[in-house]
């Protein structure tokens, strides 16, 4: 899929990053209550959106995927080791990685279809 020179893809990636920062680093007191498992779906969708937006912005898939994986792990460490009142979760990292893979695969499928 071709990107345009309007800056829209880069802006979309920047917005996706900002949303992820809010979602991942909101103190526990600000996290809404939800049914069990909802947080895993949110993690998956956030990282899928980051992967799709990153590819749309023209970032190569391997560096993007690796960078997002490091971000996923780092976000869990920050949640668990800072006074945010949140906890580290391997299940969240797994959901993040699944989201990254889903986003990269979705972009590849859309790119093939557009050709």
Buried (B, 14 or more C-beta within 10 A) or exposed (E): EEEEEEEEBBEBBEEBBEBBEEBBBBEEEEBEEEEEEEBBEBBBBBBBBBBBBBBBBEBEBEEBBEBBBEBBBEBBEBBEEEEBEBEBBEEBBBBBBBBBBBBBBBBEEEEEEEE
